[in-house]
Amino acid sequence: MSKVIRVRCEKGVLKPLEKLELEEGEEVEVVIRRKPSKVFGVLLRRRPGLRPEDVDRIIEEIGDEGVL
């Protein structure tokens, strides 16, 4: 099972912004990915003509490759 949740980093500790449905002691894998809006800003500066839907598609493709 995989699920995307938002977290906040506070003093080097990731804190979930929603309730996690995990058992005590359960181990999970965590993938760190910057918010799409931050990535969008970088892409937009490099390619001013990009549309948000283009950026979403690019981010999804890059994510599928394990880059983000």
mmCIF file of the N, C-alpha and C atoms, coordinates in Angstrom:
data_MODEL
# 
_entry.id   MODEL 
# 
loop_
_atom_site.group_PDB 
_atom_site.id 
_atom_site.type_symbol 
_atom_site.label_atom_id 
_atom_site.label_alt_id 
_atom_site.label_comp_id 
_atom_site.label_asym_id 
_atom_site.label_entity_id 
_atom_site.label_seq_id 
_atom_site.pdbx_PDB_ins_code 
_atom_site.Cartn_x 
_atom_site.Cartn_y 
_atom_site.Cartn_z 
_atom_site.occupancy 
_atom_site.B_iso_or_equiv 
_atom_site.pdbx_formal_charge 
_atom_site.auth_seq_id 
_atom_site.auth_comp_id 
_atom_site.auth_asym_id 
_atom_site.auth_atom_id 
_atom_site.pdbx_PDB_model_num 
ATOM 1   N N  . MET A 1 1  ? 0.842  -1.178 0.000   1.00 0.00 ? 1  MET A N  1 
ATOM 2   C CA . MET A 1 1  ? 0.000  0.000  0.000   1.00 0.00 ? 1  MET A CA 1 
ATOM 3   C C  . MET A 1 1  ? 0.885  1.238  0.000   1.00 0.00 ? 1  MET A C  1 
ATOM 4   N N  . SER A 1 2  ? 0.495  2.244  -0.733  1.00 0.00 ? 2  SER A N  1 
ATOM 5   C CA . SER A 1 2  ? 1.218  3.506  -0.649  1.00 0.00 ? 2  SER A CA 1 
ATOM 6   C C  . SER A 1 2  ? 0.205  4.629  -0.470  1.00 0.00 ? 2  SER A C  1 
ATOM 7   N N  . LYS A 1 3  ? 0.652  5.672  0.179   1.00 0.00 ? 3  LYS A N  1 
ATOM 8   C CA . LYS A 1 3  ? -0.207 6.811  0.464   1.00 0.00 ? 3  LYS A CA 1 
ATOM 9   C C  . LYS A 1 3  ? 0.674  8.043  0.515   1.00 0.00 ? 3  LYS A C  1 
ATOM 10  N N  . VAL A 1 4  ? 0.193  9.124  -0.017  1.00 0.00 ? 4  VAL A N  1 
ATOM 11  C CA . VAL A 1 4  ? 0.924  10.386 0.033   1.00 0.00 ? 4  VAL A CA 1 
ATOM 12  C C  . VAL A 1 4  ? 0.341  11.213 1.169   1.00 0.00 ? 4  VAL A C  1 
ATOM 13  N N  . ILE A 1 5  ? 1.207  11.692 2.050   1.00 0.00 ? 5  ILE A N  1 
ATOM 14  C CA . ILE A 1 5  ? 0.766  12.578 3.131   1.00 0.00 ? 5  ILE A CA 1 
ATOM 15  C C  . ILE A 1 5  ? 1.682  13.795 3.154   1.00 0.00 ? 5  ILE A C  1 
ATOM 16  N N  . ARG A 1 6  ? 1.188  14.860 3.714   1.00 0.00 ? 6  ARG A N  1 
ATOM 17  C CA . ARG A 1 6  ? 2.003  16.064 3.886   1.00 0.00 ? 6  ARG A CA 1 
ATOM 18  C C  . ARG A 1 6  ? 2.642  16.020 5.262   1.00 0.00 ? 6  ARG A C  1 
ATOM 19  N N  . VAL A 1 7  ? 3.882  16.468 5.319   1.00 0.00 ? 7  VAL A N  1 
ATOM 20  C CA . VAL A 1 7  ? 4.588  16.549 6.600   1.00 0.00 ? 7  VAL A CA 1 
ATOM 21  C C  . VAL A 1 7  ? 5.281  17.896 6.680   1.00 0.00 ? 7  VAL A C  1 
ATOM 22  N N  . ARG A 1 8  ? 5.649  18.273 7.877   1.00 0.00 ? 8  ARG A N  1 
ATOM 23  C CA . ARG A 1 8  ? 6.403  19.510 8.099   1.00 0.00 ? 8  ARG A CA 1 
ATOM 24  C C  . ARG A 1 8  ? 7.694  19.112 8.796   1.00 0.00 ? 8  ARG A C  1 
ATOM 25  N N  . CYS A 1 9  ? 8.794  19.724 8.389   1.00 0.00 ? 9  CYS A N  1 
ATOM 26  C CA . CYS A 1 9  ? 10.077 19.469 9.029   1.00 0.00 ? 9  CYS A CA 1 
ATOM 27  C C  . CYS A 1 9  ? 10.277 20.501 10.135  1.00 0.00 ? 9  CYS A C  1 
ATOM 28  N N  . GLU A 1 10 ? 10.431 20.018 11.362  1.00 0.00 ? 10 GLU A N  1 
ATOM 29  C CA . GLU A 1 10 ? 10.673 20.891 12.510  1.00 0.00 ? 10 GLU A CA 1 
ATOM 30  C C  . GLU A 1 10 ? 11.904 20.398 13.250  1.00 0.00 ? 10 GLU A C  1 
ATOM 31  N N  . LYS A 1 11 ? 12.955 21.199 13.224  1.00 0.00 ? 11 LYS A N  1 
ATOM 32  C CA . LYS A 1 11 ? 14.213 20.861 13.895  1.00 0.00 ? 11 LYS A CA 1 
ATOM 33  C C  . LYS A 1 11 ? 14.719 19.487 13.462  1.00 0.00 ? 11 LYS A C  1 
ATOM 34  N N  . GLY A 1 12 ? 14.632 19.223 12.151  1.00 0.00 ? 12 GLY A N  1 
ATOM 35  C CA . GLY A 1 12 ? 15.150 17.982 11.604  1.00 0.00 ? 12 GLY A CA 1 
ATOM 36  C C  . GLY A 1 12 ? 14.239 16.772 11.757  1.00 0.00 ? 12 GLY A C  1 
ATOM 37  N N  . VAL A 1 13 ? 13.038 16.967 12.301  1.00 0.00 ? 13 VAL A N  1 
ATOM 38  C CA . VAL A 1 13 ? 12.105 15.862 12.504  1.00 0.00 ? 13 VAL A CA 1 
ATOM 39  C C  . VAL A 1 13 ? 10.887 16.074 11.599  1.00 0.00 ? 13 VAL A C  1 
ATOM 40  N N  . LEU A 1 14 ? 10.512 15.021 10.846  1.00 0.00 ? 14 LEU A N  1 
ATOM 41  C CA . LEU A 1 14 ? 9.328  15.106 9.995   1.00 0.00 ? 14 LEU A CA 1 
ATOM 42  C C  . LEU A 1 14 ? 8.090  14.825 10.826  1.00 0.00 ? 14 LEU A C  1 
ATOM 43  N N  . LYS A 1 15 ? 7.153  15.770 10.803  1.00 0.00 ? 15 LYS A N  1 
ATOM 44  C CA . LYS A 1 15 ? 5.919  15.629 11.584  1.00 0.00 ? 15 LYS A CA 1 
ATOM 45  C C  . LYS A 1 15 ? 4.740  15.592 10.622  1.00 0.00 ? 15 LYS A C  1 
ATOM 46  N N  . PRO A 1 16 ? 3.949  14.509 10.659  1.00 0.00 ? 16 PRO A N  1 
ATOM 47  C CA . PRO A 1 16 ? 2.794  14.409 9.757   1.00 0.00 ? 16 PRO A CA 1 
ATOM 48  C C  . PRO A 1 16 ? 1.753  15.479 10.051  1.00 0.00 ? 16 PRO A C  1 
ATOM 49  N N  . LEU A 1 17 ? 1.110  15.951 8.998   1.00 0.00 ? 17 LEU A N  1 
ATOM 50  C CA . LEU A 1 17 ? 0.060  16.945 9.139   1.00 0.00 ? 17 LEU A CA 1 
ATOM 51  C C  . LEU A 1 17 ? -1.323 16.298 9.153   1.00 0.00 ? 17 LEU A C  1 
ATOM 52  N N  . GLU A 1 18 ? -1.362 14.984 9.180   1.00 0.00 ? 18 GLU A N  1 
ATOM 53  C CA . GLU A 1 18 ? -2.619 14.250 9.270   1.00 0.00 ? 18 GLU A CA 1 
ATOM 54  C C  . GLU A 1 18 ? -2.366 12.956 10.034  1.00 0.00 ? 18 GLU A C  1 
ATOM 55  N N  . LYS A 1 19 ? -3.447 12.331 10.468  1.00 0.00 ? 19 LYS A N  1 
ATOM 56  C CA . LYS A 1 19 ? -3.330 11.096 11.244  1.00 0.00 ? 19 LYS A CA 1 
ATOM 57  C C  . LYS A 1 19 ? -2.799 9.976  10.358  1.00 0.00 ? 19 LYS A C  1 
ATOM 58  N N  . LEU A 1 20 ? -1.860 9.205  10.910  1.00 0.00 ? 20 LEU A N  1 
ATOM 59  C CA . LEU A 1 20 ? -1.313 8.062  10.195  1.00 0.00 ? 20 LEU A CA 1 
ATOM 60  C C  . LEU A 1 20 ? -1.993 6.781  10.672  1.00 0.00 ? 20 LEU A C  1 
ATOM 61  N N  . GLU A 1 21 ? -2.375 5.945  9.739   1.00 0.00 ? 21 GLU A N  1 
ATOM 62  C CA . GLU A 1 21 ? -2.997 4.665  10.083  1.00 0.00 ? 21 GLU A CA 1 
ATOM 63  C C  . GLU A 1 21 ? -1.901 3.601  10.131  1.00 0.00 ? 21 GLU A C  1 
ATOM 64  N N  . LEU A 1 22 ? -1.010 3.703  11.126  1.00 0.00 ? 22 LEU A N  1 
ATOM 65  C CA . LEU A 1 22 ? 0.103  2.770  11.275  1.00 0.00 ? 22 LEU A CA 1 
ATOM 66  C C  . LEU A 1 22 ? 0.053  2.132  12.651  1.00 0.00 ? 22 LEU A C  1 
ATOM 67  N N  . GLU A 1 23 ? 0.555  0.919  12.723  1.00 0.00 ? 23 GLU A N  1 
ATOM 68  C CA . GLU A 1 23 ? 0.643  0.237  14.009  1.00 0.00 ? 23 GLU A CA 1 
ATOM 69  C C  . GLU A 1 23 ? 1.903  0.703  14.733  1.00 0.00 ? 23 GLU A C  1 
ATOM 70  N N  . GLU A 1 24 ? 1.868  0.715  16.049  1.00 0.00 ? 24 GLU A N  1 
ATOM 71  C CA . GLU A 1 24 ? 3.031  1.091  16.843  1.00 0.00 ? 24 GLU A CA 1 
ATOM 72  C C  . GLU A 1 24 ? 4.207  0.190  16.458  1.00 0.00 ? 24 GLU A C  1 
ATOM 73  N N  . GLY A 1 25 ? 5.333  0.801  16.146  1.00 0.00 ? 25 GLY A N  1 
ATOM 74  C CA . GLY A 1 25 ? 6.544  0.062  15.793  1.00 0.00 ? 25 GLY A CA 1 
ATOM 75  C C  . GLY A 1 25 ? 6.635  -0.335 14.329  1.00 0.00 ? 25 GLY A C  1 
ATOM 76  N N  . GLU A 1 26 ? 5.584  -0.074 13.566  1.00 0.00 ? 26 GLU A N  1 
ATOM 77  C CA . GLU A 1 26 ? 5.595  -0.432 12.142  1.00 0.00 ? 26 GLU A CA 1 
ATOM 78  C C  . GLU A 1 26 ? 6.618  0.419  11.409  1.00 0.00 ? 26 GLU A C  1 
ATOM 79  N N  . GLU A 1 27 ? 7.374  -0.194 10.516  1.00 0.00 ? 27 GLU A N  1 
ATOM 80  C CA . GLU A 1 27 ? 8.362  0.526  9.713   1.00 0.00 ? 27 GLU A CA 1 
ATOM 81  C C  . GLU A 1 27 ? 7.796  0.779  8.321   1.00 0.00 ? 27 GLU A C  1 
ATOM 82  N N  . VAL A 1 28 ? 8.092  1.942  7.788   1.00 0.00 ? 28 VAL A N  1 
ATOM 83  C CA . VAL A 1 28 ? 7.647  2.313  6.449   1.00 0.00 ? 28 VAL A CA 1 
ATOM 84  C C  . VAL A 1 28 ? 8.807  2.956  5.708   1.00 0.00 ? 28 VAL A C  1 
ATOM 85  N N  . GLU A 1 29 ? 8.695  3.042  4.403   1.00 0.00 ? 29 GLU A N  1 
ATOM 86  C CA . GLU A 1 29 ? 9.671  3.780  3.599   1.00 0.00 ? 29 GLU A CA 1 
ATOM 87  C C  . GLU A 1 29 ? 9.140  5.189  3.380   1.00 0.00 ? 29 GLU A C  1 
ATOM 88  N N  . VAL A 1 30 ? 10.030 6.156  3.377   1.00 0.00 ? 30 VAL A N  1 
ATOM 89  C CA . VAL A 1 30 ? 9.642  7.551  3.171   1.00 0.00 ? 30 VAL A CA 1 
ATOM 90  C C  . VAL A 1 30 ? 10.372 8.077  1.939   1.00 0.00 ? 30 VAL A C  1 
ATOM 91  N N  . VAL A 1 31 ? 9.624  8.680  1.036   1.00 0.00 ? 31 VAL A N  1 
ATOM 92  C CA . VAL A 1 31 ? 10.195 9.328  -0.142  1.00 0.00 ? 31 VAL A CA 1 
ATOM 93  C C  . VAL A 1 31 ? 10.029 10.819 0.057   1.00 0.00 ? 31 VAL A C  1 
ATOM 94  N N  . ILE A 1 32 ? 11.117 11.557 -0.032  1.00 0.00 ? 32 ILE A N  1 
ATOM 95  C CA . ILE A 1 32 ? 11.068 13.012 0.168   1.00 0.00 ? 32 ILE A CA 1 
ATOM 96  C C  . ILE A 1 32 ? 10.939 13.681 -1.206  1.00 0.00 ? 32 ILE A C  1 
ATOM 97  N N  . ARG A 1 33 ? 9.929  14.515 -1.341  1.00 0.00 ? 33 ARG A N  1 
ATOM 98  C CA . ARG A 1 33 ? 9.723  15.241 -2.587  1.00 0.00 ? 33 ARG A CA 1 
ATOM 99  C C  . ARG A 1 33 ? 9.267  16.646 -2.240  1.00 0.00 ? 33 ARG A C  1 
ATOM 100 N N  . ARG A 1 34 ? 9.890  17.620 -2.841  1.00 0.00 ? 34 ARG A N  1 
ATOM 101 C CA . ARG A 1 34 ? 9.490  19.006 -2.600  1.00 0.00 ? 34 ARG A CA 1 
ATOM 102 C C  . ARG A 1 34 ? 8.072  19.233 -3.109  1.00 0.00 ? 34 ARG A C  1 
ATOM 103 N N  . LYS A 1 35 ? 7.406  20.237 -2.538  1.00 0.00 ? 35 LYS A N  1 
ATOM 104 C CA . LYS A 1 35 ? 6.065  20.586 -2.988  1.00 0.00 ? 35 LYS A CA 1 
ATOM 105 C C  . LYS A 1 35 ? 6.110  20.942 -4.475  1.00 0.00 ? 35 LYS A C  1 
ATOM 106 N N  . PRO A 1 36 ? 5.115  20.488 -5.249  1.00 0.00 ? 36 PRO A N  1 
ATOM 107 C CA . PRO A 1 36 ? 5.093  20.804 -6.677  1.00 0.00 ? 36 PRO A CA 1 
ATOM 108 C C  . PRO A 1 36 ? 5.182  22.302 -6.956  1.00 0.00 ? 36 PRO A C  1 
ATOM 109 N N  . SER A 1 37 ? 4.632  23.140 -6.092  1.00 0.00 ? 37 SER A N  1 
ATOM 110 C CA . SER A 1 37 ? 4.673  24.586 -6.343  1.00 0.00 ? 37 SER A CA 1 
ATOM 111 C C  . SER A 1 37 ? 6.111  25.096 -6.359  1.00 0.00 ? 37 SER A C  1 
ATOM 112 N N  . LYS A 1 38 ? 6.976  24.509 -5.538  1.00 0.00 ? 38 LYS A N  1 
ATOM 113 C CA . LYS A 1 38 ? 8.379  24.926 -5.536  1.00 0.00 ? 38 LYS A CA 1 
ATOM 114 C C  . LYS A 1 38 ? 9.054  24.491 -6.833  1.00 0.00 ? 38 LYS A C  1 
ATOM 115 N N  . VAL A 1 39 ? 8.778  23.254 -7.253  1.00 0.00 ? 39 VAL A N  1 
ATOM 116 C CA . VAL A 1 39 ? 9.330  22.752 -8.505  1.00 0.00 ? 39 VAL A CA 1 
ATOM 117 C C  . VAL A 1 39 ? 8.786  23.578 -9.666  1.00 0.00 ? 39 VAL A C  1 
ATOM 118 N N  . PHE A 1 40 ? 7.487  23.909 -9.623  1.00 0.00 ? 40 PHE A N  1 
ATOM 119 C CA . PHE A 1 40 ? 6.876  24.697 -10.679 1.00 0.00 ? 40 PHE A CA 1 
ATOM 120 C C  . PHE A 1 40 ? 7.590  26.039 -10.834 1.00 0.00 ? 40 PHE A C  1 
ATOM 121 N N  . GLY A 1 41 ? 7.897  26.686 -9.710  1.00 0.00 ? 41 GLY A N  1 
ATOM 122 C CA . GLY A 1 41 ? 8.587  27.977 -9.767  1.00 0.00 ? 41 GLY A CA 1 
ATOM 123 C C  . GLY A 1 41 ? 9.921  27.887 -10.473 1.00 0.00 ? 41 GLY A C  1 
ATOM 124 N N  . VAL A 1 42 ? 10.675 26.841 -10.187 1.00 0.00 ? 42 VAL A N  1 
ATOM 125 C CA . VAL A 1 42 ? 11.984 26.648 -10.826 1.00 0.00 ? 42 VAL A CA 1 
ATOM 126 C C  . VAL A 1 42 ? 11.797 26.399 -12.321 1.00 0.00 ? 42 VAL A C  1 
ATOM 127 N N  . LEU A 1 43 ? 10.860 25.509 -12.666 1.00 0.00 ? 43 LEU A N  1 
ATOM 128 C CA . LEU A 1 43 ? 10.622 25.215 -14.079 1.00 0.00 ? 43 LEU A CA 1 
ATOM 129 C C  . LEU A 1 43 ? 10.120 26.437 -14.834 1.00 0.00 ? 43 LEU A C  1 
ATOM 130 N N  . LEU A 1 44 ? 9.250  27.203 -14.205 1.00 0.00 ? 44 LEU A N  1 
ATOM 131 C CA . LEU A 1 44 ? 8.690  28.381 -14.862 1.00 0.00 ? 44 LEU A CA 1 
ATOM 132 C C  . LEU A 1 44 ? 9.769  29.429 -15.143 1.00 0.00 ? 44 LEU A C  1 
ATOM 133 N N  . ARG A 1 45 ? 10.712 29.574 -14.232 1.00 0.00 ? 45 ARG A N  1 
ATOM 134 C CA . ARG A 1 45 ? 11.814 30.523 -14.482 1.00 0.00 ? 45 ARG A CA 1 
ATOM 135 C C  . ARG A 1 45 ? 12.656 30.070 -15.670 1.00 0.00 ? 45 ARG A C  1 
ATOM 136 N N  . ARG A 1 46 ? 12.804 28.758 -15.832 1.00 0.00 ? 46 ARG A N  1 
ATOM 137 C CA . ARG A 1 46 ? 13.621 28.248 -16.936 1.00 0.00 ? 46 ARG A CA 1 
ATOM 138 C C  . ARG A 1 46 ? 12.852 28.171 -18.245 1.00 0.00 ? 46 ARG A C  1 
ATOM 139 N N  . ARG A 1 47 ? 11.557 27.924 -18.174 1.00 0.00 ? 47 ARG A N  1 
ATOM 140 C CA . ARG A 1 47 ? 10.705 27.805 -19.356 1.00 0.00 ? 47 ARG A CA 1 
ATOM 141 C C  . ARG A 1 47 ? 9.423  28.598 -19.131 1.00 0.00 ? 47 ARG A C  1 
ATOM 142 N N  . PRO A 1 48 ? 9.457  29.914 -19.371 1.00 0.00 ? 48 PRO A N  1 
ATOM 143 C CA . PRO A 1 48 ? 8.311  30.776 -19.060 1.00 0.00 ? 48 PRO A CA 1 
ATOM 144 C C  . PRO A 1 48 ? 6.998  30.373 -19.727 1.00 0.00 ? 48 PRO A C  1 
ATOM 145 N N  . GLY A 1 49 ? 7.029  29.644 -20.834 1.00 0.00 ? 49 GLY A N  1 
ATOM 146 C CA . GLY A 1 49 ? 5.801  29.287 -21.541 1.00 0.00 ? 49 GLY A CA 1 
ATOM 147 C C  . GLY A 1 49 ? 5.101  28.042 -20.998 1.00 0.00 ? 49 GLY A C  1 
ATOM 148 N N  . LEU A 1 50 ? 5.665  27.405 -20.001 1.00 0.00 ? 50 LEU A N  1 
ATOM 149 C CA . LEU A 1 50 ? 5.066  26.174 -19.477 1.00 0.00 ? 50 LEU A CA 1 
ATOM 150 C C  . LEU A 1 50 ? 3.722  26.448 -18.816 1.00 0.00 ? 50 LEU A C  1 
ATOM 151 N N  . ARG A 1 51 ? 2.792  25.535 -19.014 1.00 0.00 ? 51 ARG A N  1 
ATOM 152 C CA . ARG A 1 51 ? 1.495  25.613 -18.352 1.00 0.00 ? 51 ARG A CA 1 
ATOM 153 C C  . ARG A 1 51 ? 1.514  24.710 -17.126 1.00 0.00 ? 51 ARG A C  1 
ATOM 154 N N  . PRO A 1 52 ? 0.706  25.002 -16.117 1.00 0.00 ? 52 PRO A N  1 
ATOM 155 C CA . PRO A 1 52 ? 0.690  24.156 -14.908 1.00 0.00 ? 52 PRO A CA 1 
ATOM 156 C C  . PRO A 1 52 ? 0.461  22.680 -15.212 1.00 0.00 ? 52 PRO A C  1 
ATOM 157 N N  . GLU A 1 53 ? -0.426 22.374 -16.170 1.00 0.00 ? 53 GLU A N  1 
ATOM 158 C CA . GLU A 1 53 ? -0.673 20.962 -16.486 1.00 0.00 ? 53 GLU A CA 1 
ATOM 159 C C  . GLU A 1 53 ? 0.545  20.283 -17.101 1.00 0.00 ? 53 GLU A C  1 
ATOM 160 N N  . ASP A 1 54 ? 1.368  21.068 -17.845 1.00 0.00 ? 54 ASP A N  1 
ATOM 161 C CA . ASP A 1 54 ? 2.615  20.520 -18.385 1.00 0.00 ? 54 ASP A CA 1 
ATOM 162 C C  . ASP A 1 54 ? 3.557  20.173 -17.239 1.00 0.00 ? 54 ASP A C  1 
ATOM 163 N N  . VAL A 1 55 ? 3.617  21.066 -16.266 1.00 0.00 ? 55 VAL A N  1 
ATOM 164 C CA . VAL A 1 55 ? 4.508  20.857 -15.122 1.00 0.00 ? 55 VAL A CA 1 
ATOM 165 C C  . VAL A 1 55 ? 4.068  19.635 -14.324 1.00 0.00 ? 55 VAL A C  1 
ATOM 166 N N  . ASP A 1 56 ? 2.759  19.482 -14.109 1.00 0.00 ? 56 ASP A N  1 
ATOM 167 C CA . ASP A 1 56 ? 2.247  18.311 -13.393 1.00 0.00 ? 56 ASP A CA 1 
ATOM 168 C C  . ASP A 1 56 ? 2.677  17.026 -14.093 1.00 0.00 ? 56 ASP A C  1 
ATOM 169 N N  . ARG A 1 57 ? 2.562  17.012 -15.409 1.00 0.00 ? 57 ARG A N  1 
ATOM 170 C CA . ARG A 1 57 ? 2.929  15.826 -16.189 1.00 0.00 ? 57 ARG A CA 1 
ATOM 171 C C  . ARG A 1 57 ? 4.428  15.549 -16.066 1.00 0.00 ? 57 ARG A C  1 
ATOM 172 N N  . ILE A 1 58 ? 5.233  16.594 -16.175 1.00 0.00 ? 58 ILE A N  1 
ATOM 173 C CA . ILE A 1 58 ? 6.688  16.449 -16.077 1.00 0.00 ? 58 ILE A CA 1 
ATOM 174 C C  . ILE A 1 58 ? 7.077  15.946 -14.689 1.00 0.00 ? 58 ILE A C  1 
ATOM 175 N N  . ILE A 1 59 ? 6.484  16.528 -13.650 1.00 0.00 ? 59 ILE A N  1 
ATOM 176 C CA . ILE A 1 59 ? 6.792  16.114 -12.277 1.00 0.00 ? 59 ILE A CA 1 
ATOM 177 C C  . ILE A 1 59 ? 6.415  14.646 -12.080 1.00 0.00 ? 59 ILE A C  1 
ATOM 178 N N  . GLU A 1 60 ? 5.270  14.235 -12.621 1.00 0.00 ? 60 GLU A N  1 
ATOM 179 C CA . GLU A 1 60 ? 4.848  12.838 -12.483 1.00 0.00 ? 60 GLU A CA 1 
ATOM 180 C C  . GLU A 1 60 ? 5.834  11.911 -13.214 1.00 0.00 ? 60 GLU A C  1 
ATOM 181 N N  . GLU A 1 61 ? 6.267  12.306 -14.413 1.00 0.00 ? 61 GLU A N  1 
ATOM 182 C CA . GLU A 1 61 ? 7.223  11.482 -15.162 1.00 0.00 ? 61 GLU A CA 1 
ATOM 183 C C  . GLU A 1 61 ? 8.544  11.362 -14.408 1.00 0.00 ? 61 GLU A C  1 
ATOM 184 N N  . ILE A 1 62 ? 9.019  12.477 -13.885 1.00 0.00 ? 62 ILE A N  1 
ATOM 185 C CA . ILE A 1 62 ? 10.279 12.463 -13.142 1.00 0.00 ? 62 ILE A CA 1 
ATOM 186 C C  . ILE A 1 62 ? 10.128 11.631 -11.871 1.00 0.00 ? 62 ILE A C  1 
ATOM 187 N N  . GLY A 1 63 ? 8.998  11.770 -11.196 1.00 0.00 ? 63 GLY A N  1 
ATOM 188 C CA . GLY A 1 63 ? 8.753  10.989 -9.997  1.00 0.00 ? 63 GLY A CA 1 
ATOM 189 C C  . GLY A 1 63 ? 8.741  9.498  -10.285 1.00 0.00 ? 63 GLY A C  1 
ATOM 190 N N  . ASP A 1 64 ? 8.148  9.122  -11.416 1.00 0.00 ? 64 ASP A N  1 
ATOM 191 C CA . ASP A 1 64 ? 8.103  7.717  -11.817 1.00 0.00 ? 64 ASP A CA 1 
ATOM 192 C C  . ASP A 1 64 ? 9.508  7.165  -12.054 1.00 0.00 ? 64 ASP A C  1 
ATOM 193 N N  . GLU A 1 65 ? 10.426 8.035  -12.444 1.00 0.00 ? 65 GLU A N  1 
ATOM 194 C CA . GLU A 1 65 ? 11.815 7.618  -12.670 1.00 0.00 ? 65 GLU A CA 1 
ATOM 195 C C  . GLU A 1 65 ? 12.619 7.594  -11.367 1.00 0.00 ? 65 GLU A C  1 
ATOM 196 N N  . GLY A 1 66 ? 11.997 8.047  -10.278 1.00 0.00 ? 66 GLY A N  1 
ATOM 197 C CA . GLY A 1 66 ? 12.687 8.028  -8.995  1.00 0.00 ? 66 GLY A CA 1 
ATOM 198 C C  . GLY A 1 66 ? 13.634 9.192  -8.778  1.00 0.00 ? 66 GLY A C  1 
ATOM 199 N N  . VAL A 1 67 ? 13.514 10.236 -9.583  1.00 0.00 ? 67 VAL A N  1 
ATOM 200 C CA . VAL A 1 67 ? 14.419 11.384 -9.480  1.00 0.00 ? 67 VAL A CA 1 
ATOM 201 C C  . VAL A 1 67 ? 14.035 12.296 -8.328  1.00 0.00 ? 67 VAL A C  1 
ATOM 202 N N  . LEU A 1 68 ? 12.730 12.525 -8.142  1.00 0.00 ? 68 LEU A N  1 
ATOM 203 C CA . LEU A 1 68 ? 12.284 13.431 -7.084  1.00 0.00 ? 68 LEU A CA 1 
ATOM 204 C C  . LEU A 1 68 ? 12.178 12.714 -5.765  1.00 0.00 ? 68 LEU A C  1 
# 
